[in-house]
Amino acid sequence: MELHETRSFLISGIAVLLCLCFSLSVKAGERYTDNSVLSKGNWVKIQIEQDGIYKLTYSELKKMGFDDPSKVAVYGYGGWPLEEDFTKPYVDDLPAVPVLRKDDYILFYGRGTTKWEAQIRNENFTHTNNPYSVYGYYFLTDGAEVKVPEQIKYDRTTSERIETFDDYLLHEKELVSINLSGRRLFEKLSQSAQTFNDFGNPETLGIVEGEIYVDCRFVPLTTTSEAQGEITLSFAGNKLYNGNTSLQSGTYTKGKDMELAQKYEYKAGDHLSVKLEYKKSQQPSTDGYVDYIRLNVKRQLKTYNEPYTFFRSFKSRNHISRFVIEGANSACMVMDITDPANCKIIETELTGSTMSFTIPESNSLREFVLIRTDRTDFPVPVSKGAVECRNLHGWSNKDMIIISPSTLRKEAERLKEAHETQDGLRVEVVTPEEIYNEFSSGTPDATAYRRFMKMLYDKAASKEDRPKYLLLFGDGAYDNRFVTESWSKMSDKERENFLLTFQSENSLDEKSYVTDDYFGFLDDASNGKSVESCPVDIGIGRFPIRSVSDARKIVNKVIRYMNNEELGIWKNETCFVADDGSNADKVKKQANDHMKYANGAAQTVEEKAPDVLASRLFFDNYAKDYSSSNSYSVVTDEMNKKLREGLMLINYTGHGNTTSWSDENVLTLPMIDKFSYPKLPLWITATCDFCRFDALATSAGESIFLNEKSGGIALYTTVRVAYGSENDRINNSFLEKLFDQSMYPALGDVVRSVKADNKSLRSKNLNFTFIGDPALKLALPSHKIRINTINGKDAVQNSTNFRAYDEVTVEGEILAPDNSIIDNFNGKLEVKVMDSKIEITTRNNFRNDTAFKYMDYKNLVYKGSTQVQNGKFSFSFYVPGNISYSGKAGKMILYASDSEQKIEAKGNFTNYKVQGTSDDPLDDHEGPEIVKLYLNDSTFVSGDKVNTTPFFYAQLWDQTGVDITEGGVGHDVMLMIDNKPFTSYNLNSYYDNIFGRKGEGEVRFGIPQLSAGMHEAVFKVWDVMGNPTTYTFRFEVDESLKPFITNIVATPTPAKGNVEFHLTHNRPESQMKVGIMVYDIAGRLHWKHEETGSSELFKDYVIDWDLRNNSGSHVRPGVYIYRAAISTNNSKEATEAKKMIILW
């Protein structure tokens, strides 16, 4: 029960919180002090739990480090939630609190975290809990102004005599979030007829006869089927309310509010008890929740068995009033606390045991406290320790702010340095505690983040100096206070790594949301607007990390991406994935909508970024296996293949949840955990709930981002329910901004622009969040590639026919962004030559709409690479016979890189048609030569033992090249195992030409899991001229076969600062468990690291170590032994050990 705990309230129209309120007419930057009071001096932070008069003795102050307690002052304003409407009065920095000083102690009025507001019209009180903190905070110092209460005396005149006061009692237990969303928390009924008796004894409380206002909010759970709920409210054994409500609602509505407010005529002897009885479909039920039960009562104005009593009276408004207090003595005093920063001691009269005072007529409701200084049981604040001096108020002209828990600050500082060095940004890292101290009286409050950012926005010397990016460097929770049954189990150490989230007041249905956008409402134009209508003024991202280990991995991942270590034509590749619908869509006949939206998004990319290939991966193109939980496993395989090859962007439209895409489970958490591809795409997901970063369990979207070496570099994704047509508009808007050819904006700029430009979708936009670094730019090439000639003819002036069996020679050059020739560019060019677009008709698996039709580039004519010398290149290829002969234009995409100068270029070419047959084809009747073929490593011979997922490698040569088209005449590159269809694999897309070696290429393929025992495999390949080659071999699968470590090297050595372990093995592209252990010469273990991943063929598996032991301390210099251990699936473990030297 809460009784006498929160006795202050907000009076409409009064400038509360005083002192440093600023009008909107003041110049923006002048609203703030240049230096916080916390910028110098000795400061100690103290914690309080509820409204009260708090006592600190001189001995306690000395223990806190104050040599002269008589000089100690109190600053702050406690734990009320900050105003979210920035047109309302605002306290900048920390105001001084009036202190009552006695011989050896001080008293001060402190506010807790429950804010009571007077409803003048109804003459009752309502309350709001701070959704971010269960404690309020103040600060002590001995080096600043000591403020004392002003003493006032009012003349006694004819007045209204007041002998009772208005008060409130509260029952509220915040234990459960019904919807796992929103700021409101509830208490579940434990019985269908439950009585609440914790309001106290009416005689002890001095309740007087008369009207009691019973105010209850009850939430019955809703259902998608037809049902009725009946609720009965009783007080003191008397029925006050009985009513029915329909419980039928939509899928995403979890409950509905029922406001039960009734008046009761209280009589002496009545108990303060409230009973709720609930029935569902006429049967007793506990499927209901209590939000709160409030009692507005009148009490006798007298001293009680407590050190202080808060009181006020609606009767005193607009009258000269005389308050009469019984049971008083000379140790009693009255303080007016209506304005907490300017408390006033009122001169009173004491006649016997009756104390009285008069106040003048006032339109406002005034708040008082009776203090009994002869009592010794005043509550005592809890010391939270010394506060390091900081001066955030002195900051200005910052490009980027990283809010990081102190535990993760070291890693945030590394990211700050990377942006300063590589991007020239002005970046600062700040802890949430530092923000709270200067912007919310030390009390956790999400609005403090926004207040801090607004100060930087307002104080900027110019628009260019305003903050551009905010990175929230920590995970979030829908329960910001960790008070619910599920979140309260989390340890304090784990909680330290969380940052606050802004949750909606709505906590029951699909309109409930969490949004980081709130922290970016900075312009004065946003003031007074609802969250749903405010534009966002900065780019905001979040790292949903929960540990130092997570932080280190993700910062490493982002810095690797910034260093642009993965080059290749994958930067010209995107993929658009579309659901075929669900059972709900089958009813609504909307199964094609997802494909329609995804195809439109792909077309947006094709129009805005012609250098990019936008492939479509639609579920309905494939047969559905209803016997499997992953009924579109072939879609999963195709998507994984594309991710391994590399995508700059992957975009999904369809159904989803926190653990998977679609009810067919095309993408699931276990799949994501096994991702090991190194080329990191941006993920855009127009689906529901995919990245609920504020949930207790880690979502699929978060897992993509948190994957240390794979997954994705960032996500623009949804955290709540999302709807198709709105998703489509937001998705297309994001793609248009992302591929703005006039500039390559940082991802945060794209997010800000999308949210600002789609004002009509603001409420839907709130459910999209950006997971990643908002200052990061996609690693897109900045330079251009131009095709000059084809077969010696001007490629622009002459359209060329690509005829079957013809040899085509292409020449071109590399251009700067301004179209000037780069004659010192030396590197590698990669190219894909596509056949013309074809119309594809999906299978219409649901049979509930017309089959969907769309156009896509499906047939690959040629894929290869060549050398670029002095900015110029040339390559040749033979056109295969399996072309479309459509007479329509194809598309060529090109990518080039100069690794020495770190220059990349991209281009496209479409001025050719695919039609006709060569007049003079090459006389070639020999199939491709198989130069090498093995499983796992080159020591393999037919009949050898292999693991359950062996890696297939074949090196080929043919003068005309290998046919990798999808023309449909059976000339595919195929690996057939045991002559079974489900172990037969089309390897066309796994073939690549070998750079610099004409006619040579290789096939690399990780074979899916095989059963134990002997197997026979047939490899068949065709050349462009239609000549086949076949090779048969055998192998035995041994489930326990351990891998082989070819080499393990620590570099650099001697090591100083950090070291990389490079592991070479014979399990390329297999999922491996890899461990590194470091011991001293005496055999003591100093560091142990284990992870799951894979490495590509001919590439080492690399693990970084910062030379810190498992406790976080730097290891001492000396000689150490490092040991590697690897295993796959259920195999035995392979180990190898070597020595290394470590320096300081």
N, C-alpha and C positions, 0 to 999 in steps of 0.2 A: 504494500500500500504506500501511497505517497501522501503525506500529511504534513502541513506546515513546511513543505520543502521548497516551494517556489511561489513567492509572494509578490513578485514584481510584474508589471504588465505594461503594454504599450498603449498610450492614449492617442487616439486619432487626432491629427492636426497639431500635436505638440512636437517640437524639435527635440527628439530624444537623443541620447548619447552625445549631445552638446558639443561644446568646445570647438571642435575643428570641422564643423559642417561647412560645405562650400556650395555656393549657388552655381547653376549652370552658366551664368553669365560671366563667371570668372574664367580667365584664360586657362585652357586645359592644364598646361604645365605648372601653373601657379596653385593648383589645388593641393599640392603635396609639399611637405617640408623637404628641404635639401638634405637634412641629416636626421636620421632616426635617433631617438633618445638612447637607443641601444648601441649607438656607435662608439660610446666611450663610457668608462666607469665600471663599477662592480655590480653585477646583476645576478640575481637568483630567481629561478622560476618556481612558482608554487601552484599547487593543484587543489581545486575544491570540487565537491560533488554536487551541491545544490545551493539554492539561494539561502543566504544566511548572514549573520553577523559573526565574523571570524576573529579569532584571538591568536596573537603571537606574543609570547613572553620574551623578555630581554634575553633570558638564558637560551631560549630556542634560537633567537636571532644571532646570538654569538656563535652558536654551533654551526650556523650557516656561513660564518666567516665575517660578520659585521662587528667590528671592534667597538663601535659606539652606536648601540641600538636606538638612542634618542634621535639619531639622524636618518633613520630608515624611513623611506617613503614607499608607497604602493602605487603601481601603475597598471593600467589595463582596463578592460571592461567585461571580462568573464566569458561565459560560454553560450550566450544566446547565439542562434544562427544569424549570420550576416544577411543583410537585405540583398536580395537578388535583383531588385529594381533599383537601378543606379540613379534614378531621379530623386530618390529619398535621401534624407540626411545621412552623412557618412563621417565616420571618425577616421582621420588619417593618423597613422602611427599609434602611439600609446598615450592616453591622457592620464594625468595624476588623479588618484582616488583620495577623497577626504579621509583622514585618519583620526580616530579618537585616541588620544594618548593619555595613558594613566601612569602611575608611578613606575611600574615595572612591566608593562605590557601595552600593546596597541590593539585596537579594534577597528575593523573596517567592514563595509557592506560589500559582499561578493555575490555575483550572479552565477547560477548554475546553468544547466543546458536546456531547461524547459522554459519557454517563453509563454506567459499568460497575457492575453489581450482582452480588454474590456469591450464588450458589445453594448454600446451606450443605449441603442434603441430598445434592446430586450432586457437590459440591465442584468446581464450574466457574463460569464467569462469562458473563453475558449483557450486552448493551449496548442503549442507547436513544440515538438522535440527537436533538438539539434540532431540531424541525421548523420553527423560526422563524428561526434564525440560524446562520451558519457561524463566527461569532466570539463570544467571551466578552468581557466588559468589566469594568473596575475604575475607581476614581477615586483621584486623588491630591490631597492638600491640605496646606497648611502651617499650618492654623489649628485643628487638632483633635488628639485623642489619637494619639500614636505608640505602637503596640502592638508588643511584642517577644515572641518565643517564650519560654515557661517552660522552664527547664532542669531535668531530672529525672534521678535516679539510682536504679536498682533494685539491690538486693543480689544478689550472685551466690550462688546455691544450686544444689543438684542439679537439673538441668534436661535437657529434651529438646534435643539438639544439632541445629540446622537449618543445612544447608549448601546447600540449594537453595530455590528459591521458585516459586510458582505464577504463571504469566503467561498472556497471551492475545495472539494475533495476529489481525488482521482484514483481510479483503479486502471492500471495499464501494465501489461506484461508483453514485452516485445521479444517473442521467441521464434516466430516462424515467418518466412516470406511465402505467401501462397503461390505467387507467380514467378518466383526467383527473379523478380524485376521490380524496380521502383523503390521508393524510400520508406514506404509504410510497412510495418511489421505487426504481427498479430499473435493472439493466443487461441489455440484450438480448444473447443469445448471438450472437457473430459467426461461430461455426462450430458444426456439429452435435456435434463432439467438441472441446471447448475446455479448454485447460490453463491453470491460474492459478499462476504461479510467483513472485508478488511478496511472499512472506512473509519473505524474507531467507535468508541463509546460516546453516544450523544451527550450524556451528562458531563463526561470529562471534557468534551469539546465545547460545552456551553451552547449547544444548539437551541435556539429559541423557537417557540411555536410559530407556525406560519408556513408560507409557501416554500417548498423545495423544488428546484428544477432538476429533473432527472434526464440526463442527456447521454444516450448510448449509441454507438455505431456498431452494427452487427453485420457480418459478411457470410451469407450462406454460399456454399460451393454450388456452381452452376453445372449443368449437364447438357449434352447435345440432344438428349431425348426429352420428351415431354414429362414434366414433373412439377409439383407444387410444393412450396415451402411455407410452413406456418410458424410464426414466432410470437411468443407471449412474453411480455415484460411486466414484472411485478415489483413493487417496492413495499417493504415492511409488511409483507404478506397480502398486499392489496394489488389486484390486477389493474395495470395502467393502460396496457395496449395489447391487442391481439389482431394480427393481420396476416394475410396470405400474399405470396408473390410467386410469379412464374420463375422457375429455375432454368428453363430452356434458353440456351444461348449458343453463340458460335463456338467453333473449335478452340479458338485462342482466348476465350473469356473463361477465367478460372473462378470468379466470384462476382457478387454484386453488392454494392453498399446499401444498407437499410438504416436510415437515420431514425432512431426511436427517441423522441424528445417529448416528455410529458411533465406536467406540474402535479405536485402532491401536497396536500395540506397536512403538514407535519404536526403531530400531537405528542405531548410528553409521554414517554413510555414506548414510543415506536422505536424499532430497531433500524439502524442504517444498513439495510440489507437489500440487495438487488438480485432478483431471480430471473433467469432466462430459460425458457422452455422452447425446444425446437423440434418440429416434426417435418419429415420429408415424405411426401406422398402418403400422408396420414399416419406414418410410423415414426416413433421416437428416433431421433438421429443426432449424431455428434458431428455431422458434416457441416459445421459452421464455425466461424471464428469471431472472437471479440477484438475489436480495435481498441476501444476504450469505454469506460463508464465514468461520467463526470456528475458530481452533485454540486449544485450551487445552493449554498445555505446561508442563513443568518446566524451569527453567534453573539454571545454576550461580550461586550467590550470590557474586559477585565484582565488582570494578570493571570497567567497560567503557569503550570509547573514546567517552565521552560525558560531559557535565558533571554529569549526575544519572541515577540509576536508581531507578525505583519498584519496590518489592517487598513481598510478603506471603506467608504460608504457611498453608494449611488445617491443616497438621500442628501449628501452634502453638496452635490452639484447645483450651481446657480443659487446658492443660499449662503449667507453668513452662518457658519456652523460651529457649534461648540461640542467637542468630543469629551465625553465623561468616562473615565476609566476607573473601575473599582478594584480594590485590593492592592493599591499602589503604596509605595513608600518613597523615602528620599533618595534611594538608590536607583529609582526608575527615571528614565529619560526618554523623550520622544524625538525621533528624527524623521524629517520629510525626505524621502528617497525617490520622489517622483522623477527627479533628474539625478541619476546615480553619480555623475561626475561633479555635481554641485549640491551634495547633501547638506541639509540645514538642520541645526538643532533648534527645536522650538521651545521657547520659554513656557513653562507650565505652572499651574497653581496646584498646590497640594493641601487639601483640607481633610485632616484625619487620614483615612486610607483612600480618599477619592482624589484623583488627579484629573485636571481638565485643561483644555486649551482651546483657543478660538482661531479659526481661519477665515479669511475674507471670502467673499463671493467669487466663484470661479466656474467657468464653463467646463473645465477639465476635471477629470477624476484624479484625486491626489492619493498618493501611496505613502503610508507611514509605517514606522516600526517602533515598538515599545521595547526598550533595552533595559534589562535588569542587571546593573553593574555589580550587584552583590552576588551574582551567580558565578560559579567557577566552571560550569559545564558547557562553555562556548565551544563550538567545533574548531578544530585546529587544521590549517592547511597542511598539505603534504609537500615537503621540499623535493623538487625535481633536479636540484643541483644548479651549479653555476652556468651562466649563459655566456658563450663567447661573443665578444663584441662584433657586430656586423652592421653594415650600412647599405642595405639594398636601396634605400631612398636616395642614395648618392649615385646610383647607376643611371645611365642614359645611353642612347645610340648603340643598341645591341641588335644584331641580326638574328641571333638564335639563342633561345634559353632551353637548357636541359634541366628539368626538375628530377632530381635523383635522390633516393634515400641515401643516408650517409654511408650505409653498408655497401652500396654499389658505386659510390662516388669515384673511386679510383678508375673504374672501367668507363664511367661517363666522361672523365677527364681525358682518357685516351681518344674517345670519339671527338671530343671538343678539339683536341690538337690536330686530328686528321682534317676536320673541316677548316680550321684556321690555316693549316699548311697548304691543303690542296684547293680549297675553294675561296680562300681569302675572307672568310666570314668572321664576324666579331661574335664570339660565342662565350657564354657564361654558364657554369654549372651551379645550381643552387639546390639546397635540400628543402623538403617541405617544411621542416621545423623552422628554418630560417624565414621562410615566407610567413608562416603562421605568427611568428613572434612579432613581426612588424605590421601584419595586415589583418590579423584576427585575434589579437590579444593572446597569442600563443595557443589558441584552441584550434584543433583541426577543423578546417572548413574549406570546401571546394571553391567557394566564392573568393577566398583569399588568393588562390592561384589567379583567378580572373582579375582581381583588384591589382595584384602585382603587375600582371601583363598590361593592364590598362594604364598604370602609372608610366611604364616604359613607353607605351604608345603615345600618351599625352605629352611626355617630356621630350620626345624626340625633336631634334633641331630642324628636321625636314621630313618629308614623306619617305625619302630614301633611308632615313635613319630610324624609322619605326621598326619594331620587331617584325620579322617575317615568318619565323618558325618557332614552334614550341614542341619539344619532345618530352613526353612523359615516360621516364626511364624506370618503369616498374609496373607490375600487374595491378589489377583493380578488383574490387569485390562489390557485389550489389548490396551487401551488408557492410557498410563502411566502418561500423563500430565493432564488428565481430561479436555480436551479442546473440545471434540466433543459434539454435541448437547445433546446426551443422558447422558454422564458421567459428564458434567459440572454442572448438576443439583444437584449432590451429595454435601452435606455440607462439610465444612473443617473438622469438627469433624469426619465425617465418613471416609474421605480420609486419616486421620492420621493412620488408622489401615491397610493400604495397603502397600505391598512391591512391588518392581519393578518386571516386567517380561521381559524376553528376547524374543522379537518378530522377526520373519523373515523379511527380506526386501520384499520378495514376500508377497503381501497382497491381491491377487486376486483369487487364485485358490486352489486346493487341496494340493498343495505343500507348502502352507503357514503354519506356525507352531508357537507355543509358546513352549519353553522348559526351564526347570530349569537345564538341563544337562550342559548348558553353564557355570554355576558357578563352575563346577567340572572339567573343562579342565585345569589342573594344571601342569602336567609334561611338561618339555621343549620339549618333542617329539611332543606335540600338537601345538607348536608355528608355525604359518604360515599356518596351515591347515584350511580347511573350517569347519564350524560347523558340517556339515553333515559327516565329516570323522574323527572327534576328538574322542578319547576314553575318558571315564569318569573315574576320579581317586578317587572319593569319593562317598559315598551313600548320596543322596539328597532327602529330603521330604519336603512337604509343608502342613501347617495347613491353609486352606482357611477360616480364621476367620475374622469377621468384627467388633467385639465388645469385650469389657471386659467380658461381659456375655458369649459370645461364647468361649472365651479363658478359662475362669474358668471351664465351662462345659467340654470342651475337655481335659484339663489337668486332671481334676478329673477322666474322663473316662479312660485316658491312665494309670494313676496311679492305678486305680482299677484293670485294666488288668494286670499291672506289679505285683500287690499284689496277683494275681491269686486267686480271690475270688470265681470264678465259676468253680468248679471241676466237672468231669463226663466224661462218655464215648463219649460225643459229640466231644471230642478232637481227636477221631479216625474216625470222620465222615467228608466226603467231598461230594459235589454235583456238577455235571456237567450238566449245562442247555444248550440246543441247540435249536435255531430257526429252523423253517421248511422252511425258505426262505421268499421271498416276491414276489410281482408281477414281479419285475425285474428279480429275479432268475427264475421265471417261464418261462420267455422268453429265458433266457440263459441256461436253463436246469441244474441249479446248486443248486437246492433246498436241495440236500443231503449233500452238502459240509459242512454246519455248524455242522451237526450230525457227519460227518466223522472226522472233526477236534476235536470236543468235545470228541468223543469216544477215539481218539488217545491221547488226554490230560489225560483222565481218566486212560488209560492203562499206561501212563508214571508214574502216581502216584502209581498204583498197583505194578509196577515193582520197583520203587525207595523206596516206603514206604509200605511194605506188611502189616504192622500193621494198615493201614488205609483202610477204606471201601470207595470206590469211586462209589457212586450211580449215575445213569444217569436219567435225567429228560428232555426228548426230546418232543417237542411240538407235533410232528407227531405221537406220541403214542396215542393221544387222539382225540376224535371227535371234529370237529371245528363247533362252533355255529356262523354262519354268521350273525345272527340277532343282535348280541351284539358287542359293541365297544371292549370289552375284549372277543374275540371269543375263547380264550383258558382259560376261568376262572378256569377250573379244574386244569390247570398247576399252575396258581396263588395260588390256595388253597393248592396244594401239596407242592409248594415251601414254602409257609408261615408255613405249618405244619413242614417241615424240619427245618426251621429257629427257630421255637418255641422249637423244640426238641433239637436243637443245632447243629451247623456246625462249624468246625474249618476253613473251606474254602469253598467258593462258586465261581464257575467259569462259566462265560457265554460266549458263542460264537454265534454271530448272528447279526442281524440288530439292530440299536438303534439310539437314539438321546439324546439331553440334558434333555428330560423329561420322556423318557420311553424306554423299551426294545421292539423291534419289532413293526410292524404295527398292531399287535394284542393286544398291550398294556398289555402284561403279567405283567409288572412291571411299575408303574407310580409314579410320585411325590406324589400325595395324599396317595398312598399305603405306600410309604416310610415314610411319616410324621406320619403314624399311627403305625409304627413298635414299639413294646414294649418288644420283647424277650430280655432276659438279656445276653445270651451267644453270644459273638461278633466274627463273622468270619472275615477272610481276604477275600476281594472281588477282583477277577480278571475278568476284562471285556474285551473281544476281540471284540469290537464293535466300532461304530463311535460316537464321540462327547459326550460320556456319562458324562464326567466330565470337561466341559469347565469352569474351575475355573476362567478364566479371563473375563468371560461374566458378564454383568450387573446383570442379573437374576441368582439366585442360581440354579445350575444344580442338576440333580438327583443324580449323583455321590457324589457331595459335601453334599447333604442332608443325604445320608447314613452315611457319616463320622460325620456330625454335629449333628445327632440325639444324644441327651444327654446320654441316657441310653440304647440305642439299635443301630440298623443299622449295623455298622461294625467298626472294630478297625483300619482298613487301607484299601486302594485300590491301586492296580496296574492297571491303567485304561487309557483310551484314552481321549485326549482333542481335537482331530481333526479327520479328515477322516482317516479310517484305512481299510486295505485290507486283505481278507481272508487268503491267503496262507502265507503272511508275519506275520499276527497275529498268525497263527498257530505255526510258528517256534518260535516266541517270547514267546508265551504262554508256549510251551513245555520247552523251555530253562529256563524260570522262575521256573517252577515246578521241573525241574531237580536240579536246584541250591537250591531251598527251602528245598527239602527233601534229601539233602546230608547227608547220614547216619553217616559220619565221624564227623559231627559237626552240630550244629543248629545255623546257622548264623543269625545275625541281618538282618532285612528286607532290610535295606539300603545296606548291603553287597551283598544281592541277586540282588538288582536292579543294583548296580555298575557292578557286574560280568556279568549279562545278557547284559547290554549295551556295555561292553568291549568285550565280546566274539562274539557278532553278528555284526562284523564290516561291513559285506556286507549289513546289514539291518539298518545301522545307520540312514539313512534318514527316514525310517519307525519307527525306535525306538524312534525318537524324539517326536513322537505323543503319546507315552506312558509316563505317569508321575506317580510318587508315591505320594499319598496323605496319610500322616501319619508321624509317628515318625521313622526316619531311623535307630535309635539306638535300637528300640524295637525288641524283639525276640518273635516269636509265643510261646504261653504258651503250649509247647509240653512236654510230660513226658520225663524225662531223664533216668529212670530206665526201667528194662525189666521184662517181665512175661514169665515164662516157664511152659508148661504143662508137667507133669511127667508121670502120669498114667491115663488111661481111663478104667474104670471097673476093676481096679487093675492090668492091664497089662501095660508094658512099652509103652508109647505113641509114642516114636520115632521109636523103633524097630518094632512095630506092627501097621499096619493099621487097623482101627476099622470100622466095618459097623454100621451105625446108622439106626436101623430097626424100622419100625413103631410100636408103643406101647411099645417098650423096655424102661426100665429105664436106663439112662446113668449117671455114676458118674465120675466126672473129678477132679483130684487132681493136684496141682502145687505149685509154689513158686515164690517169688519176688527176682530179681537179681539186683545187682548194674551194672553200665555201663561196668565194667570190668568182668562181669559174676559171681562175687562172691555172695554168698547167703546173703540176708539182714534178719538176724534173729530177729531184733527188729522192724520190720515193722508191725504195727497194724492199720487196717483201713478197707476199703470197696473195694470189687472187683465187677466190673460190666462186663457183658458178653453178646455178641450177637452170636448166633449160626445160621449160614446161610446154607440153602440147597445149592446144586451145582448150578453153573451158568447155565442159560438157554439161548437159542437163542430167541431173540425177533425180530419180523418183524414189522416195523412201518406201519401205515395205508396208507401212500402215498396219503395224502389229496390233494396235488396239481396235482396228476396224470400226472406228467411231467418227471418222471424218474423212474427207478426201485425202489421198496420199499427198504428202508435201513434195514440192518440186523446187529445186534450186540449181544454181550453176557453180561449178568449182573446177579448179585445176587439179585433176586427178592423175594425169599421165605424165610421168617424168621421162623426158627424151634423153637427157644427158646430165650427169653430175660429175664435176671434176675440179681440178685446180691447176694453176700454172704460176710461173714466176713473173714478178713485176720488176723490171729493170729501168731505172731512171724515169719512172713514172709511166712507162709503156708496157703493154702486155699483148700476147697473142696466144690463142689456143684453138685446137681443131678437134672435131669429133665426127663420127659417122652417125647419120640419122637411122635409127632402127626401122624395121619394117612394120612394127606394131604401133604405128601412129594412127591418129583419127582420120586423116585425109579430109578434114572438115573444110579446108579452105579459109579457116578463120584464124585470127591472130593468137599466137601463143604469148608466153611471158617468160622473160629471162631475168633472174635476180642475181646480183653480183655483190661480192664483199671482198675487200682487200685490206691487208694490214701490214704496216711497217713496224715491227716490234722494237727496232732500235730507236726510232723517233717517236714511238707510241702514237702513231697516226692510223686512223681507220677510215675507210671510205665505203660507200654503198651506192648502188645504182640499180636501174632496171631498164629493160629494153623490150619493146613490143612490136616493132616494125617488121614483123615477119609473119608468114602464114604457113600453116602445116598442111601441105597437099602435094600430091604427085609422087612419081617414082623416078629414080635416077635413070638417065638415058644410057649411062655407062657404069653399071655397078662393078665393084671389085670382084674379081674371080677368086673367091675364097670358099673352100669347102672343109676347112679344119676347125674344130671347136676350140674353145679356150684351153690353154695349157694350165694344168694345176701344178704350180711351182712348189707349194707347201700345203699340207693339210694336217692338222693335229687337234687334239683335245687338251686343253689346259696349258701345255708347254711343248716345245719343239722336240722333246725326247720321246714323245708318244709314238708308239707303233701299234698297228692293228692288233687287237686282242688284249691290250693293256687294261689295267684297272683304273677307274676314275671315280670321282665323287658323284653324288646324286644330281648335282646341277653343273655339269661340266661346261667349259667354255669352248666353243667351236671356232677354229680359225682356218681360213683358206686364203692362200695367195695365188692370184691368177694372172695370166698374160694372154692378150689377144691383140692382133694388129688393128682390128676394127673396134675393139671394145666389147664389154659384156652387156648383154641386153637386160636392162632393169626396168623396162616399161611395163605398164599394167594393161597391155592391149587385149588381153583375153584369149590369146591363141595358144596358151600353154607353154610359153617360153620363159617362165619364171625361174629365178634362182631358187632351188628347192633343196631342203634337207629332210629326208623321209626316214623315220626311225621305225623299224619293225613293220614297215609297210602298213601303218595304221593312220587313218585320217587325223586323229586327235594328237598324234605326235609327228605330224608333217608340217613343216614351217616354210612359208614364203619369205625368202631373205633378200628380196629386191632392195628394200630400203636399208639393208645392213651392208650393202656394197659401197665402197668408196675407192676412187682412184688414188694411187700412191703419188704424192707430190713429187714432181720432177722426174718421173719415170714413165714415159709414154707407153700406153698399152697395158700397164700394170695396175692391178687393183687388189683389194682384199675384202674378205667377208669376216665380220666379227659378230658372234651371236652367243648369248648366254642361254643355254638350253634349259627349259623349265624342268622341274623336278621329275626324275625318272625312278622307276622301281628298281629294286636290287636284282642283280643277275646279268646274264649276257644279252646284248642287244646288237642288231645289225642295222647299219645306217647306209643310206644311198644319197650321195650328193650329186646333183645335176645342175649344169649351168649351160647357157647358150650365148653365142656371140651375136653381134648386131646383124650379121648376115644369115642367121638362122641355123648355125651349126652347133650341135650339142656336144657336151662332154659329161661322162658319168664316172663316178668313183665310188666303190663300195668298201666299207671297213667295219670292223667289229670292235666292241669294247664291253668290259664288265663293270657294272656299277657296284661299288662297295660302300655301304652306308657309313662304315667306321673309318674309312680311309682318311688319314690325316693329311693336311696340306704340307707343302714343303717350303721352308724359308730359304730363298736363294741368298739373301744378304740382308743385314741390318746395319745401318750406319747412322751415327749421331753427328750432326753438323751444325755449326762449326765446332771444331775441337782444336784447342781447348775452348770450352763454352763460357760465354760471359753475357749475362743479360737474359738470353733465351737460347733454346736449342730445338732443332727439328730432328725427329727420328724418321728415317726413310727405310721403309720395309719393302723388300722385293720378294714375291712369292709366286706360286703357280696356281692361284685361284682368281684370275682376272674376272672382274664383274660379278663375282659371287659374294653373297652376303656373308660377312665374316665377323666373328667376335675377336677383337684385337685388344691386347693388353700390353702395357709397358710398365715394368717395375724397375726402380732404381735403388740400389743398395750401396752402402759404404763397404769398405774392405772387410770390416768385421762382420758383414752379413746383415746389418740392421736395415730394415726397409725404410726409405725416406719418402718415396713417392710412388703411388700406384694409380694408373689410369686405365679404364676399360671403356670401350665403345664398340658400337656395331656399325659397319659400313662396308664399302667396296672400293676398289680402284680399277681404273681402265687398264687394258692390255698395254704393256710396255711402259706403264707409269707406276711410280712408287706409291705405297700407302704412307701418308705423312701424318705424324702426330706432333703437335707443338707442346713445349714445356717451358714455363717461365722461371725455372730453377727454384721454385718454392715447394716446400714439402707439403704434406697433406694438412698440416696445421696452418699453412699460409706464410711461414717464415722462410727466408732465403737460406738455402743449404750452404754449409760452410765450404770453402775451397778445398780441393783435394781430388783424389782418385776415386772413382765410383764404378760400379758394375751396373750395366743396364741389360735387362732381359726382356725379350719380346716373346709373346705367346699368341698363337692364332688357332682358330678352329672354325669349322663350317658345319651348320646343322648339328647332327649328332656325332660328328667326327671326333677322333682323338685330337689332342692338342699338340701342335708343333712349337718348339721353343728354340731360341738362339740367344746367346749372351756375349757381350763384349765389354771392354773397359773404355772409360772416358775421363777426361780431366775437366774440372770445373774451377773457374777463377771467379773472383768477386766481380 
